[in-house]
Amino acid sequence: MTQMQEQNVTGLSRRELLSVAGLAVAGSGVAYGTAAPAQNKRERYRNSQLSLAAYSRREDLTSGRMDLFQFIDWCAEMDLAGTELTSYYFRKDFDKTYLHELKRRAFSKGLTVSGTAIRNNFCMPPGPEKDKEIAQVNEWIDHAAELSAPHIRIFAGNLPKGAEKTDGIQWVADGIKAVLTHAAERAVILGLENHGGITARVADLLAICDKVGDNPWFGVNLDTGNFRTNAYEELATAAPRAVNVQIKVEIVGDGGAQEPVNLEKIRAILEKAGYKGWIALEYEGKANPVEAIPDWISRMKATFGVC
């Protein structure tokens, strides 16, 4: 386009346009070639995204008022990046087709299946019952792989009456080690949750981790609501081992009573630990989840600066 054509379109020459643009930039207080800073926007927590655990809608999923497909849709409505599909709410006697349908539904909504969560008990000596628990975890490793879910939350279990804690720690570690080869083969990471029982205190949780040893397919599923003593301190101690984080809306405070979780403290703990990964809300509050969860998701987005 010639200078004359520019004048015909804009009424101004190229030189005049540049002059006007320069005045506009100068008047805005922004240096030419730089972007204006975002206003009131929290610095993004890098390399992490938000998800929601299906357990948060457990009453509706158990009663049949909601299924996992509808749960995925709801996660998408809240503009989340992920959806955590808790194993308890999968269709009975499901097959690979069902898993693939869930995966496709999530994909069609722009979501990632951030993980799943199972019930298991490794806190028992070797024997047929322990073998069943190991087989169940291996089976869910396969299910997670079909979903392209990178993570499974696992439990340790409860110390049997009369058993020594040192034995229980070893039993749990042995159970985890028994499934890690298969987890590696299917590229699924196992996260041991601080879920009461033998993992009620951080020292015992980490003792199990130490017995398992350094393994890239294993770590801690850090649940912010489950430590009952010095909760923030224990969370900070466990955070460097975290491979997945679940946020509860309440935490045990210094006085021993439940209080709303301080999301800023949680962010600071995770940042100090160098955590990168999924941060999932697992809602257990007393308020109506349909109303409360979107509010908590908004708070988490504001705190972490992510979706």
C-alpha positions as CSV (number, residue, x, y, z in Angstrom):
1,M,0.0,0.0,0.0
2,T,1.4,3.4,-1.0
3,Q,1.5,6.5,1.3
4,M,-1.3,8.0,-0.8
5,Q,-3.4,4.9,-0.2
6,E,-2.7,5.1,3.5
7,Q,-4.0,8.7,3.5
8,N,-7.1,7.6,1.6
9,V,-7.9,4.9,4.2
10,T,-7.1,6.8,7.4
11,G,-6.9,10.4,6.5
12,L,-3.4,10.5,7.9
13,S,0.1,9.9,6.5
14,R,2.2,7.1,7.9
15,R,4.4,9.7,9.6
16,E,1.3,11.3,11.2
17,L,0.0,7.9,12.4
18,L,3.3,7.1,14.1
19,S,3.2,10.5,15.8
20,V,-0.3,10.0,17.1
21,A,0.5,6.5,18.3
22,G,3.6,7.8,20.2
23,L,1.5,10.5,21.9
24,A,-1.1,7.9,22.9
25,V,1.5,5.6,24.4
26,A,3.2,8.5,26.2
27,G,-0.2,9.6,27.6
28,S,-0.9,6.2,29.0
29,G,2.2,6.2,31.1
30,V,3.5,3.0,29.5
31,A,6.9,2.8,27.8
32,Y,6.7,2.1,24.1
33,G,7.2,-1.6,23.4
34,T,6.1,-2.8,26.9
35,A,2.9,-4.2,28.1
36,A,0.8,-2.5,30.7
37,P,0.9,-4.5,34.0
38,A,-2.1,-6.6,34.9
39,Q,-4.2,-5.0,37.6
40,N,-5.1,-6.9,40.7
41,K,-4.0,-10.3,39.2
42,R,-2.2,-12.7,41.5
43,E,1.1,-14.0,40.3
44,R,0.5,-17.4,38.8
45,Y,1.7,-20.5,40.7
46,R,3.8,-21.9,38.0
47,N,3.4,-25.4,36.5
48,S,0.4,-26.4,38.6
49,Q,-3.3,-26.6,37.7
50,L,-6.6,-27.1,39.6
51,S,-8.8,-30.1,39.7
52,L,-11.8,-31.4,41.7
53,A,-12.1,-34.8,43.3
54,A,-15.4,-36.6,42.6
55,Y,-15.5,-37.5,46.3
56,S,-16.6,-33.8,46.7
57,R,-20.0,-34.8,45.3
58,R,-20.2,-38.2,47.0
59,E,-23.8,-38.0,48.1
60,D,-25.1,-37.3,44.6
61,L,-22.7,-39.9,43.0
62,T,-23.7,-42.6,45.5
63,S,-27.4,-41.9,45.2
64,G,-27.4,-41.9,41.4
65,R,-28.5,-38.3,41.1
66,M,-25.2,-37.7,39.3
67,D,-22.8,-40.0,37.4
68,L,-19.1,-39.4,36.5
69,F,-20.0,-38.1,33.1
70,Q,-22.1,-35.4,34.6
71,F,-19.4,-34.7,37.2
72,I,-16.9,-34.1,34.3
73,D,-19.4,-31.7,32.8
74,W,-19.7,-29.8,36.1
75,C,-15.9,-29.5,36.4
76,A,-15.9,-28.0,32.9
77,E,-18.6,-25.5,33.8
78,M,-16.3,-24.3,36.6
79,D,-13.5,-23.8,34.1
80,L,-11.2,-26.3,35.8
81,A,-8.2,-27.8,34.0
82,G,-8.7,-31.3,35.6
83,T,-11.1,-33.8,37.0
84,E,-10.2,-36.4,39.6
85,L,-12.4,-39.5,39.1
86,T,-12.6,-41.3,42.5
87,S,-12.9,-45.0,42.0
88,Y,-15.9,-45.4,44.3
89,Y,-18.3,-44.0,41.8
90,F,-17.3,-45.9,38.7
91,R,-20.1,-48.0,37.1
92,K,-20.4,-51.5,38.4
93,D,-18.7,-54.2,36.2
94,F,-17.3,-51.6,33.9
95,D,-15.0,-52.4,31.0
96,K,-12.4,-50.6,28.9
97,T,-15.1,-49.0,26.7
98,Y,-16.5,-47.3,29.8
99,L,-13.1,-46.0,30.7
100,H,-12.5,-44.8,27.2
101,E,-15.9,-43.0,27.2
102,L,-14.9,-41.2,30.4
103,K,-11.6,-40.2,28.8
104,R,-13.3,-39.0,25.7
105,R,-15.9,-37.0,27.7
106,A,-13.1,-35.3,29.6
107,F,-11.2,-34.5,26.4
108,S,-14.3,-33.1,24.7
109,K,-14.8,-30.7,27.6
110,G,-11.2,-29.6,27.6
111,L,-10.3,-31.4,30.8
112,T,-7.5,-33.7,31.8
113,V,-8.3,-36.7,34.1
114,S,-5.8,-35.6,36.8
115,G,-6.0,-38.9,38.6
116,T,-8.1,-41.4,40.5
117,A,-8.3,-42.6,44.1
118,I,-8.8,-46.0,45.6
119,R,-9.3,-47.8,48.9
120,N,-6.7,-50.3,49.8
121,N,-5.0,-51.7,52.9
122,F,-1.4,-52.7,52.9
123,C,-0.9,-52.7,56.7
124,M,-1.0,-56.4,57.1
125,P,1.5,-59.3,57.0
126,P,2.1,-61.3,53.8
127,G,-0.7,-63.7,53.0
128,P,-3.8,-64.2,50.8
129,E,-5.5,-61.0,52.0
130,K,-2.4,-59.0,51.3
131,D,-2.2,-60.6,47.8
132,K,-5.8,-59.4,47.1
133,E,-4.9,-55.9,48.1
134,I,-1.9,-55.9,45.8
135,A,-4.0,-57.4,42.9
136,Q,-6.6,-54.6,43.4
137,V,-4.0,-51.9,43.2
138,N,-2.4,-53.4,40.1
139,E,-5.9,-53.6,38.5
140,W,-6.5,-49.9,39.2
141,I,-3.1,-49.1,37.7
142,D,-4.4,-50.6,34.5
143,H,-7.6,-48.6,34.7
144,A,-5.7,-45.4,35.3
145,A,-3.5,-46.1,32.3
146,E,-6.6,-46.5,30.1
147,L,-7.9,-43.1,31.3
148,S,-4.4,-41.6,30.7
149,A,-4.6,-40.6,34.4
150,P,-1.1,-40.0,35.7
151,H,-1.8,-40.6,39.4
152,I,-3.6,-42.9,41.8
153,R,-4.1,-42.0,45.5
154,I,-3.5,-45.0,47.6
155,F,-3.9,-45.7,51.4
156,A,-1.6,-47.4,53.9
157,G,-4.3,-48.8,56.2
158,N,-4.7,-49.2,59.9
159,L,-2.3,-51.0,62.2
160,P,-3.9,-54.3,63.4
161,K,-4.6,-54.5,67.1
162,G,-1.5,-55.8,69.0
163,A,0.9,-55.3,66.1
164,E,4.1,-53.3,66.4
165,K,4.2,-50.0,64.5
166,T,7.6,-50.9,63.0
167,D,6.1,-54.1,61.5
168,G,3.2,-52.1,60.1
169,I,5.5,-49.6,58.5
170,Q,7.4,-52.4,56.8
171,W,4.2,-54.2,55.7
172,V,3.0,-51.1,54.0
173,A,6.3,-50.4,52.3
174,D,6.5,-54.0,51.1
175,G,3.0,-53.7,49.6
176,I,3.9,-50.5,47.8
177,K,7.1,-52.0,46.5
178,A,5.1,-55.0,45.2
179,V,3.1,-52.8,42.9
180,L,5.7,-50.2,41.8
181,T,7.1,-52.4,38.9
182,H,3.6,-52.5,37.3
183,A,3.1,-48.8,38.0
184,A,6.3,-48.0,36.2
185,E,5.3,-50.3,33.3
186,R,2.0,-48.5,32.9
187,A,3.5,-45.0,33.6
188,V,1.2,-44.3,36.6
189,I,2.4,-42.6,39.7
190,L,1.2,-43.8,43.1
191,G,0.7,-41.2,45.9
192,L,0.4,-42.5,49.5
193,E,-2.1,-40.3,51.4
194,N,-1.7,-39.1,54.9
195,H,-5.0,-40.6,55.7
196,G,-5.0,-41.4,59.4
197,G,-4.2,-44.9,60.6
198,I,-0.5,-45.6,60.4
199,T,0.0,-42.4,58.4
200,A,-1.6,-40.1,61.0
201,R,1.7,-38.5,61.9
202,V,4.2,-37.2,59.3
203,A,7.1,-39.1,60.9
204,D,5.4,-42.5,60.2
205,L,4.3,-41.4,56.7
206,L,7.8,-40.5,55.8
207,A,9.2,-43.7,57.5
208,I,7.1,-45.7,55.0
209,C,8.4,-43.6,52.1
210,D,12.0,-44.1,53.3
211,K,11.4,-47.9,53.4
212,V,10.0,-47.8,49.9
213,G,13.1,-45.9,48.8
214,D,13.6,-43.3,46.1
215,N,11.3,-44.2,43.2
216,P,10.1,-41.9,40.4
217,W,6.7,-43.6,40.4
218,F,6.0,-43.1,44.0
219,G,5.4,-40.2,46.4
220,V,3.0,-38.6,48.8
221,N,-0.6,-37.6,48.1
222,L,-0.7,-34.6,50.4
223,D,-4.1,-34.1,51.9
224,T,-4.3,-30.7,53.8
225,G,-7.1,-31.8,56.1
226,N,-5.8,-35.0,57.6
227,F,-3.0,-34.1,60.0
228,R,-4.5,-33.6,63.5
229,T,-1.5,-32.1,65.3
230,N,0.7,-29.2,64.2
231,A,-1.1,-29.5,60.9
232,Y,0.7,-26.8,58.9
233,E,4.1,-27.9,60.2
234,E,3.5,-31.5,59.3
235,L,2.2,-30.5,55.9
236,A,5.4,-28.5,55.3
237,T,7.5,-31.5,56.4
238,A,5.7,-33.9,54.0
239,A,5.4,-31.4,51.0
240,P,8.8,-32.1,49.4
241,R,7.6,-35.7,48.8
242,A,4.3,-34.7,47.3
243,V,3.2,-35.9,43.8
244,N,-0.4,-34.8,44.2
245,V,-2.2,-32.3,46.5
246,Q,-5.7,-32.5,47.8
247,I,-7.1,-29.3,49.4
248,K,-9.7,-29.7,52.2
249,V,-11.6,-26.6,53.2
250,E,-11.0,-27.2,56.9
251,I,-7.9,-28.0,58.9
252,V,-7.1,-28.7,62.6
253,G,-5.9,-25.5,64.1
254,D,-3.4,-25.0,66.9
255,G,-6.2,-25.3,69.5
256,G,-7.2,-28.7,68.2
257,A,-10.5,-27.4,66.6
258,Q,-11.5,-27.4,63.0
259,E,-11.1,-24.1,61.2
260,P,-11.1,-22.9,57.6
261,V,-8.0,-23.7,55.8
262,N,-5.6,-20.8,55.1
263,L,-5.0,-21.1,51.4
264,E,-2.2,-18.6,51.5
265,K,-0.3,-20.8,54.0
266,I,-0.8,-23.8,51.8
267,R,0.5,-21.9,48.7
268,A,3.6,-20.8,50.7
269,I,4.2,-24.4,51.9
270,L,4.0,-25.8,48.4
271,E,6.1,-23.1,46.9
272,K,8.8,-23.6,49.5
273,A,8.8,-27.3,48.8
274,G,9.1,-26.7,45.0
275,Y,5.9,-28.6,44.3
276,K,4.7,-28.7,40.7
277,G,1.6,-30.6,39.8
278,W,-2.1,-31.0,40.3
279,I,-3.9,-29.3,43.2
280,A,-7.4,-30.8,43.7
281,L,-10.2,-29.6,45.9
282,E,-11.7,-32.5,47.9
283,Y,-14.7,-30.9,49.5
284,E,-15.9,-32.3,52.9
285,G,-17.5,-29.2,54.3
286,K,-20.9,-29.0,55.9
287,A,-22.4,-26.5,53.4
288,N,-24.3,-27.6,50.3
289,P,-21.5,-28.7,47.9
290,V,-23.4,-27.4,44.8
291,E,-23.1,-23.9,46.3
292,A,-19.9,-24.2,48.3
293,I,-17.6,-25.9,45.8
294,P,-17.8,-23.2,43.1
295,D,-17.0,-20.6,45.8
296,W,-14.0,-22.6,47.0
297,I,-12.8,-23.1,43.5
298,S,-12.9,-19.4,42.9
299,R,-10.8,-18.8,46.1
300,M,-8.3,-21.4,44.9
301,K,-8.1,-19.7,41.5
302,A,-7.5,-16.4,43.2
303,T,-4.8,-17.8,45.6
304,F,-2.9,-19.8,43.1
305,G,-3.6,-17.6,40.0
306,V,-4.3,-20.7,37.9
307,C,-7.3,-22.6,36.5
